[in-house]
Amino acid sequence: MLFNIGCAKSTTYTSLAVCRAFTSFFISPAIAIGSGVVTETFFKKERGRYMGIWTLLVTLGPPSGPFFMGFVAYHVGFVWIFWIYAIINGIQFILYLFLGPETRYIRRGITNRGSAFKQEYLSFRRIDPSPLRARDFIEPLFLARHTAILIPSISYSIVFGFASVLVTVEIPQLFLPKFGFNPQEIGLQFLGIIVGSIIGEQLSGPLSDWFMGARAKKLGPGRRAQPEQRLWLSYAGFLLAMVGLIVFGVRTAQAPMMHWNVTPIVGIAIAGAGNQIVTTVLVTYAVDCHLEHAASIGVFVNVVRSTWGFIGPFWFPDMFNSIGVAGSGGLMAGLIFIASWVPIVFQQWMGQRWREGGKSAQFAT
């Protein structure tokens, strides 16, 4: 909230960039703890559905900003974007402070006093009795030794970088000179990825829970489906993301100057649906494999996703200039297949063997 106010009051690009950087820094914890909260709150049979709700809201963040704020920038100026964000942050702080219950429950080493309501809503202190160490702040990075966390995180981040970050960053750069859009019209282009992501979530969270339940019933009483069974659904997500990016690239390149048509947005919607399927399935799979690291998995995924998302905009324009928008769509689809889909196939094939072989699905350290 404070740094969004700083953005609104900034008079130079440098001060604005610094305030934006601090805003991103302080919002990261809230983004990262979702996986832990879902795991602590819901049963395994519901995990895909509710993990999907969390990941959907994370996915909708980048396109929803320009979609809504395009109207604000057009009618009252861009400065009001940051004032509105600051107001929203203030409301979030108050609501979460009084209405957000503590979901973590420590069974040993702590004496619980008072009612459950007091412990969940009125306890403003650290509940873990173990001392806080400097290593705790970087501990999630060591999850890279687990292939069941590292491979899904990288695969998901690559898809997210193309189907969400690239679309969010490059639509204004591509559509403004080609179609002469104003900020309001640019914002409306993000409706495609919003709708696509919502549709994709209906095909990922609930469906993956149903699929895992059906597999468990087929195996018989007392047996459970291995987490790798959930990965089958990610294949549809990879395919949709690839098809959607090709449609977006080709149809954008084919559109005549100053003659907009909806087909590139349809491509974005298809890619958005694929991205959301991949997001929910892969994050839920990582948590299924390492339930003890549920909260840290969210941190690790956020680090990988944000790093790739930061790097992308530096080379996206060069890619468009070198091989064109249509060629870029094909290149992105190829990269998703090689760097995302193939590693997940390998993980699905070997994941259970690593665990049963006593390797704990870890790289040698």
Secondary structure, DSSP 8 states (H G I E B T S, - for coil): -HHHHHHHH--SHHHHHHHHHHHHHHHHHHHHTHHHHHHHHS-GGGHHHHHHHHHHHHHHHHHHHHHHHHHHHHHH-THHHHHHHHHHHHHHHHHHHHH--------SS----S-HHHHHHS--S----S---GGGGTGGGGGGGBHHHHHHHHHHHHHHIIIIIIHHHHHHHHHHHHH---HHHHHHTTHHHHHHHHHHHHTTHHHHHHHHHHHHHHH-TT----GGGGGHHHHHHHHHHHHHHHHHHHHHHHS-TT---SHHHHHHHHHHHHHHHHHHHHHHHHHHH-GGGHHHHHHHHHHHHHHHHHHHHHHHHHHHHHHHHHHHHHHHHHHHIIIIIHHHHHHHHHHHHHHHTTSTTB---
